[in-house]
């Protein structure tokens, strides 16, 4: 199993931080990419894009769209310059000793690894 290049992880992007918090911290080299290319959307907009998110929403989860994501091809147009959080997916969501189960990405090729 591997990436199926479906674009689900990019449309919308889920993050546990606001741009204000990112600006205040600035500890990651990729922060500038996020601040420049990501735009926060409402949870209602995110739920329209992916209805499954409604069931897993919780306070402190924020949704973004990236202007470098092509919704037609479902591909990143800045793949080589994408931020660390994008490069880390899905390893940043793994729980040691358990297979990966991405409830909000049921079609993801990484599920079950």
Buried (B, 14 or more C-beta within 10 A) or exposed (E): EEEEEBBBBBBBBBBEBEBEEBEEEEEEEBBEBBEEBBEBBEBEEBBEBBEEBEEEBEEEBBBBBBEBBEEEEBBBEBEEEBBBBBEEBBEEBEEEEEEBBBEBBEEBBBBEE
